[in-house]
Amino acid sequence: MGPARAFLRFICFSHTIFAFPFALSAMLTAAHGIPSRRIFLLIIAAMVFARTAAMTFNRVTDWELDKRNPRTAYRHLLVSQPVAIAACTISSLSFIATAWLINRLCLMLSPVALGIVFFYSLTKRFTHASQFFLGLALSVAPVGAWSAVTGELAPPSLILALSVFLWVAGFDMIYAIQDVEVDQRDGLGSMVVLLGVSKSLRLAKWLHIGMLLSLAFFGWAERFGFPYAIALGLISWMLMYWHLMVGRSIEAANWALSNAVVGLLLTAGIFADLYWKSNSHS
């Protein structure tokens, strides 16, 4: 395995698909289509730098903990700790520089965004609400993308951020089932450790219901039509199916990776809706 591939595996680069589609959804909605090439590329760069900074910070802070978890024990073998620290520093500075190139509001918000995503990595040491802090960390993506396009904060971006918050907190609660024994052994906090598996699954289900309601409200506020409704219906079906599978077998918690399709469906629904509207008005 080459150094570049090892580093991408180290930061689970493929998991970028969780938050990235929500940023694209906010960008498309705020711009009523595709924004300028400059803003589009800067948003992508900001997302990559922010996530790389967050993941490398997480790996450094959890270095010893990851070694004791069978699911994550391989991570410290991929990249050395000094390289991870250097990557975190470079990515953080690059993120702030990218925000500066976008607009003044994004520059002002960039340290706040970094603070939120970094803080999440520490929360499991003192609270069982770490899944909610992860939801908060990923919810900054649509707010940042919206601000990049418009230069201002707006209620629709906060509604979309709420959807991300509820969705991520719910699926990470299910995903955390895999680590409950290790977390209990190491004295780490999670909702699964606090509530147990069955109650955590029930709470995750309610969080995802809240996510669907907030997405429905977002679509109503933005006056989306049939394509968005189809996407929301598919998202609802996927989440219901996943909860059904997890209820039958805890091993289905690993389906969290496929759960990333939720964001892609949302982006596709918004893009199709905007395209449909532009054609109907032409």
N, C-alpha and C positions, 0 to 999 in steps of 0.2 A: 504494500500500500504506500503510495507516494505521500509526501508531506502535505500537499494541498488537500488531497482526499482525506487524509487522517484528520486534518484540522476541521474540515466540513463535517465529518462524522463526530468529532469532539463537541462541536456546538449544535449538533443535530440540525444542520442547515435545512434539511427537508421539512422540518416542522415549521419553517417560516410560513408555510401555507395556512397556518392557523389564523394569524392576525392580518397577513398581507391582503387577502381578499376584502376584508372589512375596510381597510384603508383605501383600496381601489373603489369600493362601493361608495364611500364618502366622497372621494375625488370625483367620480362620475356624476354623483347627485349634485354636488356643489357647483360643478362646471356645466351642468345640464348637457353632459356629453364628455368628450375627451378634451382636456385642457391643452395648453401649448406644450410642445415637445420638451421645452426647458423645465417646466413645472413637473411634468410627468416623470422625467428622468431624475429630477432632484428628489421627488417623493420616494421613488424606488431606492435611491442611494441612501436617503435618511432612514428608511425602514431597515435596510441591510445593516447599516452602521449601528443603529440603535439595538437591533436584535443581537448582533455580534457582541456588542459591549455587554448587554444583559447576560448572555449565555456564558461568556468568558468570566464575568464577575461571579456568576453562580457556580461555575466549575472551581474557581479559586477558593471561594468561601466554603464550598462543600468538599474540598479535596480529600480530607481524611474520612468524612462520612461516606463518600462514594466508594472508597476502597472497601468498606465493610458491608456494602450492599451488593449481593450477587448480581442484581440487575444492572448495576452501574460500575462494577469493579474494574471494567476494562478501560474506563475513561482516562485514568492517569497514565496509561501506557501509550496513548495516542499522541499527546503533546506534553512537553515539560511545563512545570509551573512558571518559570520565568517567561517562556513564550506566551503562555496564557495571560500573564499580567501585562506584558507588552502589547498584546493584541487588544486587551480591554482598554488600555490607555489610548492607543492609536484610534480605535473605533469610537471611543467617547469624544475625542477631539474632532474627529472627522464628522461625527454627527452634529456637533455644535457648529462647525464650519459650514456644513450643508444647510443647516437651519438659517444661518446668517445670509447665505446666498438666496434663500427663498423669500423671506420678508422679516420685518422687525418683530412681529408677534411670534413667529416660530422661533426666532433667536431667543426671545424672552422666555418662552415656554420650554426650550430645550433642556436647561438644567433641571427643571421641575420633572420633566419626563424621565430623564436619567435617574433622578433621585427615587422616583416611584418604582422603576423597574429594578434598580439595585436593592431597594429596601425589601422587596418581596423575598429575595434570597435569604434574608436574615429572619424572616417572620416565624418559620417553623421552630425556631429555638425558644420562642417565648409565647406563642399563641397557637390555638387550634384552628384559627381562621385563615391559615396560609392560602387555602384555595381561593378565598375571596380576594386576597391581596394579589394573587396571580391574575384573577379576573380584572382587577383594577389596573394592573400593569399592562395587560393587552388592550384594555379599553382606551388607552391614550392614542392608539393607532388611528381610528377614524377621526378623532378630534384634531390630531396633527395634520392629517391629509386635508380635512375641510379648511383648516386655518391656512394651509399652504396655498389653496386655490383662491380663497376669498379674502385672506388677511384679517379675518375676524372670527370670534367664537359665535356659534349660532345654536339655537335649541335643537334643530334636527341632528346635528353631530353628537349632541349629548344623549339623544334618544338612541342613536345607533351605538354609542359607547355603552349605554345601559344594557343593550342587547348582548354586546360582547362580554360585558361583566358577568351577566347571568349565565350565558352559554359556557364560558370558560370555567367559572366556578363549579358549574354542574358537571362538566365532563372531567375536570381534574379530580373532583371528588370520587368519581367512579374509577378513574385511573389510579388514584391513591390506594385503592383496595389492594393492589399488588404489593404495596410496601408496608402494609399495616403492621406486620410482625416485626420488621426491621425498625420502623419508627417507634414502636413500643419499646423495643430493646434499647434503642439509643436515646430514649426520652424526648423524641421529636413530636411536634404537634401537628395534627391534621383533624379534619372533621370526622374522618373515619375512626381515628383513635378515640375521639371524644364521644361519638354517637354510636359507634359500631357499624357493621356493614349494612344491615337492613334499614336502619333509620337514615343512614347516609344516602342510600339508593332512593329512598322516598323523598328526601330533601332535594337531591339532584333532579328528580322528576319535576318537582314544583318549580325549581329554578329554570328548567327548560320550558315549562309552560309559560313562565313569566317572560322568558326570552322571546317566545313566539308571539305573545301579546304585544310586546314592545316593538317587534318587527312589523306587526300588523298596524300599530299606531304610526310607526315611521312611514309606512307605505301610504296610509291615509293622509298624513300631514303633507307628504310630497305629491299626493294625487296620482300615485302609480295605478296602473290598471291591470288588465288581464295577464300579461307576461309576468309581472311581479307576483300576482296571486298564484300562478302556477308554481313559481319558484318556492313561494312560501308553503304551498301544499306539499311539495316534494321534501322540503326541509322538515316539515311536521312528520311526514311518513318515516323519514330516516331516523329521526330522534325516537319516535315511538317504537320502531323496530329494534333499535339499539337497546332501549330500556327493557323491552321484552326479552331480548337475548341475554342481557346481563342478569335479569331476574331468574332465568333458567340455569345459567352457568356463569360463575364469576370469571371464568377464563375469557368470556366475551368482552371484558373490560379492555383487553388489548385492541379492540376495534376502535379505540379512540383515535388512531391515526386515520382511519377511513372517515371518521367524523369530520375531518377537515373539509370534506366535500360540501359541508354546510355553507362555508364561506364562499366557495366557488359557485354554488347554486344561487346565492344571494347576488353576487356580482353579475352573473349571467342574466338573472331576472331583471336587475336594474338596467343593464346595458340594453337588453331586448326591449324593455319598456320605453326607454329614452329614444331608441331607434324607431320604434313603432310610432311614437308621438311625432317625431321629426318628419317621418314620411306622411303621416296623416295630415299634417299641417302644411305640407309643401304643395 
